[in-house]
Amino acid sequence: MLNLSVVLEDSARNAPDRTAIVFGDMRLPYSMIDAVAAQVANLLVARGIQKGDKVALACPNLPYFPFVYFGILKAGAVVVPLNVLLQSREIAYHLDDSDAKALFCFEGTPELPLGERGRAGFEAAEGCDHFFVLPATPLATESEYGESIWAALDGVSSEFATVQTAPDDTAVILYTSGTTGQPKGAELSHQNMLINAMVSDKMFPRGDAGDTYFGVLPLFHSFGQTVIMNTGFLRGATIVLMPRFDPGEALAAMVREGVTFFAGVPTMFWSMLTKIHADGAEVPSTLCTAVAGGASSPVEVLRDFEQTFGIGILEGYGLSETSPVASFNQPGRPTKPGTIGTPVWGVEMKLIDGDWKTIEGEGPGEIAVRGHNVMKGYYNRPEATEEVMRDGWFRTGDIATRDADGYYAIIDRAKDMIIRGGFNVYPRELEEVLMTHEAVSLAAVVGVPHESHGEEVKAYVIRTPGATVTEDELIAWCRENMAAYKYPRIVEFRESLPMTATGKILKRELR
């Protein structure tokens, strides 16, 4: 018997009165999160949801998320977390593709009409029978979109015996963002998710007076789910939830709540530093651990953060398919800025070529991963699974090098690589160089079609406030600082760059 819900249940047993979630003025103890999750489990069983059934959850970082997530797990069902930015047609696709029997959907706000989209998606999905609204007004029992969770839970018992699940039973289906074609659901077992949380917990030092985690990474995404929610609950930490990242509000909340642990994507660190330097925002003094993942952090940001906050950013690496953590700059070993560290406990990594042959030495090559963290496969996609898995190894599509100490450094996504006139150009390398220019605040480099070269190199740039550098001046500077075959021939200035809900720059929208 192994069920991922044990990360909540154990802490609720050991420290029922400890604050589990802080949301605005709300402080919710572990005992309450566990009790509401038990009610959700009872509700699902009463509505005919059986062990192994799929239940979808579309919700930003609100207390509803852990209530429903752990309720689904307790019932022995499988959680299918949905990106809250999906349109109704995409919601219907995910419900159909995952064979979801029920959908818990946040009612939404004027800026994020999730209830409307969710309801339309639910109506269009064939096999999905139950729709529960998570109302925007706390404890509201009515909603124009359907049955409110609070009405459904009225009078439902908060006692529930967690359904026994095997270590290899599926706990979560995480949909990959689908940069190539339709999104696919990575099936992750209770064992995948639980060991990943345990390994993450062991890696980070604990605070003397307990830990306070900052939960702004979307919980529907593997990074926020494992590293913040599951690991935080496992160690009995307090999690400060924030539904939308705003650098000023984030810094203020971290100061107010005495946050000790922050995990984010590089653009979050960049925007907090920009806020501190521009407006003199207060730097949180309680922060002990800062973790970055989701994309590579520019070395300039790493340097600036360490100078400003007095602690380094620990960079790690992983994918939805690896639960997600695969490698890390681990405490107790030297940190190498600009690398993704070494494989975590119980995980192996190697570099391979296009034919799965192992590449010795430095590489470059494509990262392959093997260990307790690798998914069972893509749900109902045997061909897609076969393409990426062999003898327990999973090929990631990320190109990296490896130094003599075994530290890996990502050069780029295999599919982001630009081939200009037969030469391989890695956007990440050019972005690093561009960010050393004092007028460049953020840069994204992509390949655009070109008649004779196949692809041409183009840079999108956000200038630092007050900077007056022109496109031609920046291109001339690039020519002096980069090889002739790779410097950007086109520069376009932007006020902002398109980003995913998790803060990754959307290259495909720039191409």
C-alpha positions as CSV (number, residue, x, y, z in Angstrom):
1,M,0.0,0.0,0.0
2,L,1.4,3.4,-1.0
3,N,-0.7,6.5,-1.5
4,L,0.7,10.0,-2.2
5,S,-1.9,11.4,0.1
6,V,0.4,10.2,3.0
7,V,2.4,13.5,2.7
8,L,-0.7,15.4,4.0
9,E,-2.1,12.7,6.3
10,D,1.1,12.2,8.2
11,S,1.6,15.9,8.9
12,A,-2.1,16.2,9.9
13,R,-1.6,13.4,12.4
14,N,1.7,14.7,13.8
15,A,0.9,18.5,13.9
16,P,-2.8,19.0,13.4
17,D,-2.8,22.6,14.5
18,R,0.2,23.7,12.5
19,T,-0.6,26.2,9.7
20,A,-0.5,24.4,6.4
21,I,-1.7,27.1,4.1
22,V,-1.6,30.9,4.2
23,F,-3.8,32.6,1.7
24,G,-4.3,36.4,2.2
25,D,-5.7,36.7,5.7
26,M,-6.7,33.0,5.8
27,R,-4.6,30.5,7.9
28,L,-5.6,26.9,7.5
29,P,-4.3,24.2,9.8
30,Y,-3.2,20.7,8.5
31,S,-6.2,19.1,10.3
32,M,-8.6,21.2,8.2
33,I,-6.9,20.5,4.8
34,D,-7.0,16.8,5.6
35,A,-10.7,16.9,6.8
36,V,-11.9,18.7,3.7
37,A,-9.9,16.3,1.5
38,A,-11.6,13.4,3.2
39,Q,-15.0,15.0,2.5
40,V,-14.0,15.4,-1.2
41,A,-13.1,11.7,-1.2
42,N,-16.4,10.7,0.3
43,L,-18.2,12.9,-2.2
44,L,-16.4,11.2,-5.2
45,V,-17.2,7.7,-3.9
46,A,-20.8,8.7,-3.4
47,R,-21.0,9.9,-7.0
48,G,-19.6,6.6,-8.3
49,I,-16.0,7.4,-8.8
50,Q,-14.0,4.2,-8.4
51,K,-10.3,3.4,-7.8
52,G,-8.3,4.3,-10.9
53,D,-10.9,6.7,-12.4
54,K,-9.6,10.0,-13.6
55,V,-10.7,13.3,-12.1
56,A,-9.6,16.6,-13.6
57,L,-8.8,19.8,-11.6
58,A,-8.7,23.2,-13.1
59,C,-7.7,25.7,-10.4
60,P,-5.1,28.4,-9.7
61,N,-3.0,28.5,-6.5
62,L,-5.9,28.6,-4.0
63,P,-6.6,26.5,-0.9
64,Y,-9.1,24.5,-3.1
65,F,-6.2,23.0,-4.9
66,P,-4.8,20.8,-2.0
67,F,-8.4,20.1,-0.8
68,V,-9.4,18.5,-4.1
69,Y,-6.0,17.1,-5.1
70,F,-5.6,15.0,-2.0
71,G,-9.3,14.2,-1.9
72,I,-9.0,12.6,-5.3
73,L,-5.9,10.6,-4.2
74,K,-7.6,9.4,-1.0
75,A,-10.4,8.0,-3.1
76,G,-7.8,6.0,-5.0
77,A,-8.6,8.0,-8.2
78,V,-6.1,9.7,-10.5
79,V,-5.6,13.5,-10.5
80,V,-5.5,15.3,-13.9
81,P,-4.4,18.9,-13.2
82,L,-5.2,21.3,-16.0
83,N,-3.4,24.5,-16.9
84,V,-5.8,27.3,-15.9
85,L,-5.1,29.2,-19.2
86,L,-6.7,26.5,-21.4
87,Q,-9.6,27.5,-23.6
88,S,-12.8,25.5,-23.6
89,R,-11.9,23.5,-26.7
90,E,-8.5,22.6,-25.1
91,I,-10.3,21.6,-21.8
92,A,-12.6,19.3,-23.7
93,Y,-9.5,17.7,-25.4
94,H,-7.8,17.0,-22.0
95,L,-11.0,15.6,-20.5
96,D,-11.6,13.3,-23.5
97,D,-7.9,12.3,-23.8
98,S,-7.6,11.4,-20.1
99,D,-11.0,9.7,-19.9
100,A,-11.9,12.0,-17.0
101,K,-15.1,11.2,-15.2
102,A,-15.4,14.4,-13.3
103,L,-14.0,18.0,-13.3
104,F,-13.5,20.3,-10.4
105,C,-13.3,23.8,-11.9
106,F,-12.6,27.2,-10.3
107,E,-15.4,29.7,-11.0
108,G,-13.0,32.2,-12.3
109,T,-12.7,36.0,-12.3
110,P,-13.3,38.7,-14.9
111,E,-9.7,38.4,-15.9
112,L,-9.7,34.6,-16.0
113,P,-13.2,33.3,-17.0
114,L,-12.3,29.7,-16.1
115,G,-15.8,28.7,-14.9
116,E,-17.3,29.6,-18.3
117,R,-14.5,27.9,-20.3
118,G,-14.6,24.8,-18.0
119,R,-18.3,24.4,-18.2
120,A,-18.2,24.7,-22.1
121,G,-15.3,22.2,-22.2
122,F,-17.2,19.8,-19.9
123,E,-20.3,20.0,-22.0
124,A,-18.3,19.1,-25.1
125,A,-16.5,16.1,-23.5
126,E,-18.3,12.9,-23.9
127,G,-17.5,10.7,-21.0
128,C,-17.2,13.3,-18.2
129,D,-20.3,13.1,-15.9
130,H,-19.7,15.3,-13.0
131,F,-18.9,19.1,-12.8
132,F,-18.1,20.8,-9.5
133,V,-17.6,24.5,-9.2
134,L,-15.0,25.9,-6.9
135,P,-16.6,29.3,-6.2
136,A,-14.7,32.6,-6.2
137,T,-16.6,33.7,-3.1
138,P,-15.4,31.6,-0.1
139,L,-18.1,29.1,1.0
140,A,-20.6,30.2,-1.6
141,T,-23.2,27.4,-2.2
142,E,-24.4,28.6,-5.6
143,S,-22.9,29.3,-8.9
144,E,-24.2,30.0,-12.4
145,Y,-21.9,27.3,-13.8
146,G,-23.2,24.3,-11.8
147,E,-23.0,22.6,-8.5
148,S,-20.9,24.4,-5.9
149,I,-18.4,22.2,-4.1
150,W,-19.7,23.6,-0.7
151,A,-23.3,22.6,-1.5
152,A,-22.1,19.1,-2.5
153,L,-20.0,18.7,0.7
154,D,-22.8,19.9,3.0
155,G,-23.3,17.2,5.6
156,V,-20.6,14.9,4.1
157,S,-18.4,13.1,6.7
158,S,-14.8,14.2,7.2
159,E,-13.8,10.7,8.1
160,F,-12.5,8.6,5.2
161,A,-10.3,5.5,5.1
162,T,-7.8,6.1,2.2
163,V,-8.2,3.6,-0.6
164,Q,-5.3,1.3,-0.8
165,T,-3.2,1.8,-3.9
166,A,-0.1,0.0,-5.1
167,P,3.2,1.8,-5.6
168,D,2.9,1.5,-9.4
169,D,-0.8,2.6,-9.6
170,T,-1.1,6.0,-11.4
171,A,-1.5,8.9,-9.1
172,V,-1.3,11.9,-11.5
173,I,-1.5,12.4,-15.2
174,L,0.5,15.6,-16.1
175,Y,0.0,17.0,-19.6
176,T,3.1,18.1,-21.3
177,S,2.7,21.6,-22.8
178,G,2.6,20.2,-26.3
179,T,5.4,22.3,-27.9
180,T,5.3,19.5,-30.5
181,G,1.7,18.7,-31.6
182,Q,-1.1,17.7,-29.2
183,P,-0.4,17.6,-25.5
184,K,0.3,14.1,-24.1
185,G,-0.5,12.9,-20.6
186,A,2.5,11.6,-18.6
187,E,1.3,8.9,-16.2
188,L,3.1,9.2,-12.9
189,S,2.7,6.6,-10.2
190,H,2.3,7.1,-6.4
191,Q,5.9,5.9,-6.1
192,N,7.2,8.3,-8.8
193,M,5.6,11.3,-7.0
194,L,6.3,10.3,-3.4
195,I,10.0,9.4,-3.9
196,N,10.5,12.7,-5.8
197,A,9.0,14.6,-2.9
198,M,11.1,12.7,-0.4
199,V,14.3,13.2,-2.4
200,S,13.5,16.9,-2.7
201,D,12.8,17.1,1.0
202,K,16.2,15.5,1.9
203,M,18.1,17.8,-0.4
204,F,17.2,21.1,1.3
205,P,18.2,22.1,4.8
206,R,15.3,22.6,7.3
207,G,14.8,25.9,9.1
208,D,15.3,25.8,12.9
209,A,11.8,27.1,13.6
210,G,10.1,25.2,10.8
211,D,9.8,26.3,7.1
212,T,7.7,28.7,5.2
213,Y,7.4,27.9,1.5
214,F,6.3,30.5,-1.1
215,G,3.8,28.9,-3.4
216,V,3.6,31.0,-6.6
217,L,4.7,28.4,-9.1
218,P,1.4,27.0,-10.5
219,L,0.4,23.9,-8.6
220,F,-1.1,22.3,-11.7
221,H,2.5,22.1,-13.0
222,S,4.9,19.4,-11.9
223,F,7.5,21.8,-10.4
224,G,5.0,23.6,-8.1
225,Q,3.2,20.3,-7.3
226,T,6.2,18.3,-6.2
227,V,8.8,20.9,-5.0
228,I,6.3,23.2,-3.2
229,M,3.1,21.4,-2.3
230,N,4.1,17.8,-1.8
231,T,7.5,18.5,-0.4
232,G,6.2,21.3,1.8
233,F,3.4,19.1,3.2
234,L,5.8,16.2,3.7
235,R,8.0,18.3,6.0
236,G,5.1,20.0,7.7
237,A,5.9,23.4,6.4
238,T,3.6,26.4,6.0
239,I,2.9,27.2,2.3
240,V,2.0,30.8,1.4
241,L,-0.1,30.6,-1.7
242,M,-0.2,33.3,-4.4
243,P,-2.4,32.8,-7.5
244,R,-0.6,35.2,-9.8
245,F,3.0,36.3,-9.6
246,D,3.6,40.0,-9.1
247,P,7.2,40.9,-8.1
248,G,6.2,43.7,-5.7
249,E,3.4,41.7,-4.0
250,A,5.6,38.6,-3.8
251,L,8.5,40.4,-2.1
252,A,6.1,42.1,0.4
253,A,4.4,38.7,1.2
254,M,7.9,37.0,1.7
255,V,8.9,39.8,4.1
256,R,5.5,39.7,6.0
257,E,5.3,35.9,6.3
258,G,9.1,35.2,6.9
259,V,9.4,33.0,3.9
260,T,12.4,30.6,4.1
261,F,12.1,28.8,0.8
262,F,11.4,30.2,-2.7
263,A,11.2,28.3,-5.9
264,G,10.6,29.9,-9.2
265,V,11.4,30.2,-12.9
266,P,14.2,32.5,-14.1
267,T,11.8,35.3,-15.2
268,M,10.5,35.5,-11.6
269,F,13.9,36.1,-10.2
270,W,14.7,38.6,-12.9
271,S,11.5,40.6,-12.3
272,M,12.0,40.6,-8.5
273,L,15.5,42.0,-8.9
274,T,14.3,44.6,-11.4
275,K,11.7,45.7,-8.8
276,I,14.3,45.9,-6.0
277,H,16.7,48.0,-8.1
278,A,14.0,50.2,-9.7
279,D,11.8,50.9,-6.6
280,G,14.0,49.9,-3.7
281,A,11.6,47.2,-2.6
282,E,12.6,45.5,0.7
283,V,14.7,42.3,0.4
284,P,13.3,39.4,2.4
285,S,15.9,38.6,5.1
286,T,14.5,35.2,6.1
287,L,15.1,33.5,2.8
288,C,17.5,30.5,3.2
289,T,16.9,28.5,0.0
290,A,16.2,29.8,-3.5
291,V,15.6,27.2,-6.3
292,A,15.3,27.8,-10.0
293,G,14.1,25.4,-12.7
294,G,11.8,25.3,-15.7
295,A,14.4,27.0,-17.9
296,S,18.0,27.9,-17.6
297,S,18.8,31.1,-15.5
298,P,20.9,33.7,-17.2
299,V,24.3,33.9,-15.4
300,E,23.8,37.7,-15.0
301,V,20.6,37.0,-13.0
302,L,22.4,34.4,-10.8
303,R,25.2,36.9,-10.0
304,D,22.8,39.8,-9.3
305,F,20.6,37.6,-7.0
306,E,23.5,36.4,-4.9
307,Q,24.7,40.0,-4.5
308,T,21.3,41.3,-3.6
309,F,19.9,38.5,-1.5
310,G,23.1,37.1,0.0
311,I,22.3,33.5,-1.0
312,G,22.8,31.7,-4.3
313,I,20.1,30.3,-6.6
314,L,20.3,26.5,-6.7
315,E,19.5,25.4,-10.2
316,G,17.9,22.1,-11.0
317,Y,16.4,20.2,-13.9
318,G,13.5,18.0,-14.6
319,L,10.4,17.4,-16.8
320,S,6.8,16.4,-16.2
321,E,7.9,13.0,-17.4
322,T,10.4,12.8,-14.5
323,S,8.1,13.7,-11.6
324,P,9.9,16.3,-12.2
325,V,13.2,16.5,-10.4
326,A,16.1,14.7,-12.2
327,S,19.2,16.7,-11.3
328,F,20.2,19.5,-9.0
329,N,23.0,21.7,-7.6
330,Q,22.8,19.9,-4.3
331,P,23.6,21.4,-0.9
332,G,26.8,19.9,0.5
333,R,28.4,19.9,-2.9
334,P,30.0,22.8,-4.8
335,T,27.4,24.8,-6.7
336,K,28.3,25.5,-10.3
337,P,26.3,28.5,-11.6
338,G,24.9,27.9,-15.1
339,T,24.8,24.1,-14.6
340,I,21.8,21.9,-13.6
341,G,24.1,20.0,-11.1
342,T,24.3,16.3,-10.8
343,P,21.6,13.5,-10.8
344,V,19.6,13.3,-7.6
345,W,19.6,10.3,-5.4
346,G,18.4,7.1,-7.2
347,V,18.6,8.7,-10.6
348,E,21.0,8.1,-13.5
349,M,21.7,10.4,-16.4
350,K,23.7,10.0,-19.6
351,L,24.2,11.7,-22.9
352,I,23.0,9.9,-26.1
353,D,22.9,10.6,-29.8
354,G,19.9,10.3,-32.1
355,D,20.3,6.5,-32.2
356,W,20.3,6.0,-28.4
357,K,24.1,5.4,-28.5
358,T,25.9,6.6,-25.3
359,I,28.2,9.6,-25.8
360,E,31.2,9.6,-23.5
361,G,33.1,12.6,-22.2
362,E,31.8,16.2,-22.5
363,G,29.3,15.8,-25.3
364,P,27.2,17.6,-26.4
365,G,24.4,15.0,-26.5
366,E,20.8,14.6,-25.6
367,I,20.1,13.9,-21.9
368,A,18.6,10.5,-21.1
369,V,17.3,9.7,-17.5
370,R,16.6,6.5,-15.7
371,G,15.4,5.9,-12.1
372,H,12.4,6.0,-9.7
373,N,11.2,9.3,-11.2
374,V,10.6,8.2,-14.8
375,M,6.9,8.0,-15.8
376,K,5.1,4.8,-16.6
377,G,4.5,6.2,-20.1
378,Y,2.1,8.6,-22.0
379,Y,-1.5,7.7,-21.3
380,N,-3.0,5.6,-24.1
381,R,0.0,6.5,-26.4
382,P,2.1,3.4,-26.9
383,E,3.8,4.7,-30.0
384,A,4.7,8.1,-28.4
385,T,6.0,6.2,-25.3
386,E,8.1,3.9,-27.4
387,E,9.7,6.9,-29.1
388,V,11.1,8.3,-25.9
389,M,11.6,5.2,-23.7
390,R,14.0,2.3,-24.0
391,D,15.2,-0.1,-21.3
392,G,14.0,2.2,-18.6
393,W,15.7,5.2,-20.1
394,F,13.7,8.3,-21.0
395,R,15.1,10.6,-23.7
396,T,14.4,14.3,-22.8
397,G,14.9,16.2,-26.0
398,D,17.4,18.5,-24.1
399,I,20.9,19.0,-25.4
400,A,23.6,19.3,-22.7
401,T,27.3,19.0,-22.0
402,R,28.9,17.3,-18.9
403,D,32.1,18.4,-17.2
404,A,34.7,16.2,-15.5
405,D,32.9,16.4,-12.2
406,G,29.7,15.0,-13.7
407,Y,27.8,18.4,-13.7
408,Y,25.5,18.8,-16.6
409,A,24.8,22.1,-18.4
410,I,21.9,22.5,-20.8
411,I,22.8,24.0,-24.1
412,D,19.2,24.1,-25.4
413,R,16.1,22.3,-26.2
414,A,16.8,20.0,-29.2
415,K,13.8,21.6,-31.0
416,D,14.8,25.2,-30.2
417,M,18.2,24.8,-31.9
418,I,18.6,27.0,-34.9
419,I,20.4,25.6,-38.0
420,R,21.8,28.6,-39.9
421,G,23.6,27.8,-43.1
422,G,24.4,24.3,-41.8
423,F,25.7,25.5,-38.5
424,N,24.0,24.6,-35.2
425,V,23.2,27.8,-33.2
426,Y,22.0,27.4,-29.6
427,P,19.8,30.4,-28.6
428,R,20.6,30.0,-24.9
429,E,24.2,30.8,-25.5
430,L,23.4,34.0,-27.4
431,E,20.8,35.1,-24.8
432,E,23.6,34.8,-22.1
433,V,25.9,37.1,-24.1
434,L,23.1,39.6,-24.9
435,M,22.2,39.9,-21.2
436,T,25.7,41.1,-20.4
437,H,25.0,44.3,-22.4
438,E,24.0,47.0,-19.9
439,A,21.0,48.1,-22.0
440,V,19.5,44.6,-22.2
441,S,17.2,43.5,-19.5
442,L,15.8,40.3,-21.0
443,A,16.4,38.5,-24.3
444,A,14.9,35.7,-26.3
445,V,16.6,34.4,-29.4
446,V,14.7,32.4,-32.1
447,G,15.3,31.1,-35.7
448,V,13.1,32.7,-38.4
449,P,12.8,31.3,-41.9
450,H,15.4,32.5,-44.4
451,E,15.7,31.8,-48.2
452,S,19.4,30.9,-48.5
453,H,20.5,30.1,-44.9
454,G,17.4,28.0,-44.0
455,E,17.1,30.0,-40.8
456,E,18.2,33.4,-39.6
457,V,18.9,34.4,-36.1
458,K,16.6,36.9,-34.5
459,A,16.7,38.4,-31.0
460,Y,13.7,39.9,-29.1
461,V,14.9,42.3,-26.4
462,I,13.4,44.1,-23.5
463,R,15.6,47.1,-22.8
464,T,16.6,48.2,-19.3
465,P,14.5,51.3,-18.1
466,G,15.9,54.4,-19.7
467,A,18.1,52.6,-22.2
468,T,18.3,54.2,-25.7
469,V,20.4,51.6,-27.6
470,T,19.1,51.1,-31.2
471,E,18.6,47.9,-33.1
472,D,21.6,48.6,-35.4
473,E,23.9,49.4,-32.4
474,L,22.9,46.2,-30.7
475,I,23.5,44.1,-33.8
476,A,26.9,45.8,-34.3
477,W,27.8,44.9,-30.6
478,C,26.6,41.3,-31.2
479,R,28.9,41.1,-34.3
480,E,31.9,42.0,-32.1
481,N,30.9,39.6,-29.3
482,M,29.7,36.5,-31.2
483,A,30.9,34.2,-33.9
484,A,30.0,35.4,-37.5
485,Y,27.7,32.5,-38.2
486,K,25.6,33.0,-35.0
487,Y,25.2,36.6,-34.1
488,P,21.6,37.9,-34.5
489,R,21.1,39.7,-37.8
490,I,17.6,41.0,-36.7
491,V,16.8,42.7,-33.3
492,E,13.3,43.7,-32.3
493,F,12.6,45.6,-29.1
494,R,9.5,44.6,-27.1
495,E,7.9,45.9,-23.9
496,S,7.2,42.3,-22.8
497,L,7.6,38.8,-24.0
498,P,4.9,36.1,-24.3
499,M,5.1,33.6,-21.5
500,T,3.5,30.4,-20.4
501,A,1.5,30.3,-17.1
502,T,4.7,29.0,-15.5
503,G,6.8,32.0,-16.7
504,K,8.7,30.3,-19.5
505,I,9.2,32.4,-22.6
506,L,7.0,31.1,-25.4
507,K,9.5,30.8,-28.2
508,R,7.0,29.4,-30.6
509,E,4.9,32.6,-30.5
510,L,8.0,34.6,-31.4
511,R,9.1,32.5,-34.4
